[in-house]
Amino acid sequence: MENLLSNASPHSETLIEERGKRIKLAAEVGLARSSGGRLWARALRRRLHRQRKLPQQTCIAKNSTPPLMKEVPLVADVTEEKEEVQDRMRALQRLVPGGEEMEVERLFEETADYIEALQEQVGVMRALACLLDGIESTDGDKL
Amino acid sequence: MAPCTDPSSPTPSDLSILEKQKIYLNQHQKQYLNQSAYNSNFSPFLAFKPIVDEKSSIASGQVYDPINSLINGWPDFSMVSSTSLITENIKKRKGESNASLKAENSSIIEEGGDSNKKMKHVTCNDSHERNANTKEGNRKGKNKKEITTEDSKDNTKDSETSTDTAKPDYIHVRARRGQATDSHSLAERVRRERISERMRYLQELVPGCDKVTGKAGMLDEIINYVQSLQRQVEFLSMKLAAVNPTVDFDIDDFINRQMIPTNAGCLPLSNVLNNQLDPSFLQFNPLQRPAACYGLEMPIENPNPAFNGSMPEQVSASDTLGDQYLSVNYSSSNWDIGQQNLYCIDPQQARTLGFPF
């Protein structure tokens, strides 16, 4: 892939980026549709829908909702630890689509499902890339 | 998912499995007494995984109800000294879970997750005794209230919960010796147990998480893993764009028509989750078969999480289209993440487009 990109002219590089973005979008739509019952899938679909309707608004406000409530540390010693945990929780919230509105339990659940869905998607895309690679090289041989 | 029409009388297979569970749990009773909540809830979570291991096989044969498997042992816990007990029974949940387990694995997690949310513990309504005491009455109200708030948050499977529960729902919670037994701490404990269950499941999902200890460290690993997966998706999409200049997807078209994009390349389809490509695919010469449909028809709108069950039908449909077809291997898990819109099915177009390369 690096060879392709380096040999490509700047014009086609942008094209590749654009195409890549479209492919990514398609992949995300597929991802969102694959498990319609999940919160993250619905949130992802909403975000993609918004992106589609208003493509210039690329910055989707994912942090507009208040962070989920965490236990207030009662002991001074525990504060730092809990702070760390809370920081990471917030980071996870940002990662998982729709995570801002979830509480801890739900967040973990959705994260697990999201991870599985992402794993599947990566597998599919990787296989597809391999397939395309193989076919292209095969065609090159024939031609 | 077929609604369970008579949840009050489990099928014979359920009963035998319940009995098996009972026996199993009875054997482990003493462990339960000494172990923390963490451990006692550990086995149910194993059943979430598609891989069936020893513990989960017992539960998964039934419908996976994580708490149910514990509850089956509860009535025999009379030897436990602490006796605060709140029984909650959600028949409909069990009935639904019964139906859903027969569906695909992908729905199990959802169902299990929902079960977790809906109740603290689930009892088998008819086959087990309930040790009710007077304190129950006070706690019942509180727990019901909690359950209803959880219900309101749960918007995934609400429609399924409507079936029949003439009896009031109970939550079954066992307080351990020396622990506070008021409803607040009980609820808190149950909540913590649930959270640690989920944490454990995440640990199993994320590779390398077992070596890290501590909540913050594990969360770190999880976050890194999710980020890396997302980056991989991005990288792969760029790669796909670069490798094949004709591969493109008009997502608007796709979404508007609820079909596979017609200007997308018709691609041979193979569900190769682990990159196990059939080498015959690579020798597939498109010029020899211009008339064949190269793609595989996929239902795009398939929000049903149990729709993987319909995959085999599609396989047969594709098989009829040509014998040199890519053998589509459908795994039981939700594999179709990106595939639905990555593959084009349009026989007429295949005729004209040929192979995109």
Interface residues (C-beta under 8 A of the other chain):
Chain A: M1 L4 L5 A8 I16 E17 E18 R19 G20 K21 R22 I23 K24 L25 A26 A27 E28 V29 G30 L31 R33 S34 S35 G36 G37 R38 L39 R52 E81 E84 V85 R88 M89 A91 L92 L95 V96 E103 V104 E105 R106 F108 E109 T111 A112 D113 Y114 I115 E116 A117 L118 Q119 E120 Q121 V122 G123 V124 M125 R126 A127 L128 A129 C130 L131 L132 D133 G134 I135 E136 T138 D139 K142
Chain B: S106 I109 E110 G113 N116 K117 K153 N155 T156 K157 R191 R194 I195 R198 M199 Y201 L202 L205 V206 K215 A216 L219 D220 I222 I223 Y225 V226 Q227 L229 Q230 Q232 V233 E234 L236 S237 M238 K239 L240 A241 A242 V243 N244 P245 V247 D248 F249 D250 I251 D252 F254 I255 P261 L267 P268 S270 N271 V272 L273 N274 N275 L277 F281 L282 Q283 F284 N285 I300 E301 N302 P303 N304 P305 S333 N334 W335 D336 I337 G338 Q339 Q340 N341 L342 F357
